């Protein structure tokens, strides 16, 4: 894995062979004290810009998910196995990739 940042956002890219399974990521998130849940969406679905009052960790399991950060005018695309950690209050929107996506996300319990 490699780690990058869009201040103050941390992005961890999956490197190597087979990306982690849903089971493995769920277990890891619980070990980190996160409460994970899985969601999926259809191709090209768009979520409007929003923010949360909590720290959010998100993994892309299948497909792709583009996150848009309007305040910094930056974008990042998550692929299978990639993780992003979004601090509380960060504004972002998302666009699901052309093949749809399945993600798991969590916040601290």
C-alpha positions as CSV (number, residue, x, y, z in Angstrom):
1,X,0.0,0.0,0.0
2,X,1.1,3.6,-0.5
3,X,-0.2,6.5,1.4
4,X,-0.9,10.0,0.0
5,X,-2.7,13.1,1.3
6,X,-4.9,15.9,0.3
7,X,-4.5,18.0,3.4
8,X,-6.0,17.0,5.8
9,X,-7.3,13.8,4.0
10,X,-5.3,10.6,4.0
11,X,-5.5,8.2,1.0
12,X,-4.1,4.7,1.2
13,X,-3.7,3.0,-2.2
14,X,-3.8,-0.7,-2.6
15,X,-0.7,-2.1,-4.2
16,X,0.0,-5.7,-5.1
17,X,-2.0,-8.7,-6.1
18,X,-5.5,-9.5,-5.0
19,X,-7.1,-6.6,-3.2
20,X,-8.4,-7.2,0.4
21,X,-11.7,-9.0,0.8
22,X,-14.8,-7.5,2.3
23,X,-14.3,-9.9,5.3
24,X,-10.7,-8.8,5.9
25,X,-11.5,-5.1,5.6
26,X,-14.5,-5.5,7.9
27,X,-12.4,-7.2,10.5
28,X,-9.6,-4.6,10.2
29,X,-12.1,-1.7,10.6
30,X,-13.6,-3.3,13.7
31,X,-10.1,-3.8,15.2
32,X,-9.6,0.0,14.6
33,X,-12.7,0.7,16.6
34,X,-14.8,1.5,13.6
35,X,-18.5,0.5,13.0
36,X,-18.4,-0.7,9.3
37,X,-21.3,-0.9,6.9
38,X,-21.5,-1.9,3.3
39,X,-23.2,0.0,0.5
40,X,-23.3,-0.1,-3.3
41,X,-24.6,2.1,-6.1
42,X,-25.3,2.0,-9.8
43,X,-23.0,3.4,-12.5
44,X,-22.5,7.2,-12.7
45,X,-24.7,7.9,-9.6
46,X,-23.8,11.3,-8.0
47,X,-24.0,12.3,-4.4
48,X,-24.1,16.1,-3.7
49,X,-21.5,17.9,-1.7
50,X,-21.8,17.3,2.0
51,X,-19.8,16.9,5.2
52,X,-20.2,14.9,8.4
53,X,-19.8,15.7,12.1
54,X,-17.5,12.7,12.5
55,X,-14.4,11.1,11.1
56,X,-15.2,8.7,8.2
57,X,-13.1,5.9,6.8
58,X,-14.1,4.5,3.4
59,X,-12.8,1.6,1.4
60,X,-13.7,0.9,-2.2
61,X,-14.3,-2.9,-2.6
62,X,-15.4,-3.1,-6.2
63,X,-15.6,-0.6,-9.1
64,X,-14.5,3.0,-8.7
65,X,-15.6,6.1,-6.7
66,X,-14.5,9.6,-7.5
67,X,-14.5,12.1,-4.6
68,X,-14.6,15.8,-5.3
69,X,-13.4,18.4,-2.8
70,X,-14.8,21.7,-3.8
71,X,-12.9,23.8,-1.2
72,X,-9.5,22.7,-2.4
73,X,-10.6,22.1,-6.0
74,X,-9.1,18.6,-5.9
75,X,-10.4,15.1,-7.0
76,X,-9.4,11.6,-6.1
77,X,-10.6,8.3,-7.6
78,X,-10.7,5.2,-5.4
79,X,-10.2,1.8,-7.0
80,X,-10.7,-1.7,-5.5
81,X,-8.7,-1.9,-2.2
82,X,-8.1,1.9,-1.8
83,X,-8.9,3.6,1.5
84,X,-9.7,7.2,2.3
85,X,-9.9,8.8,5.8
86,X,-12.1,12.0,5.9
87,X,-11.8,14.2,8.9
88,X,-14.9,15.7,10.5
89,X,-16.3,18.7,8.5
90,X,-14.5,18.1,5.2
91,X,-16.8,18.9,2.3
92,X,-16.9,16.4,-0.6
93,X,-19.2,15.1,-3.3
94,X,-18.9,11.7,-5.1
95,X,-19.5,10.2,-8.5
96,X,-19.8,6.4,-8.9
97,X,-17.7,5.0,-11.7
98,X,-19.0,3.6,-15.0
99,X,-19.2,0.0,-13.6
100,X,-20.9,1.0,-10.3
101,X,-19.3,0.5,-6.9
102,X,-19.4,-1.4,-3.7
103,X,-17.9,0.3,-0.6
104,X,-17.5,-0.2,3.1
105,X,-17.3,2.8,5.4
106,X,-17.2,3.3,9.1
107,X,-17.0,5.8,11.9
108,X,-15.8,5.4,15.4
109,X,-18.3,3.7,17.7
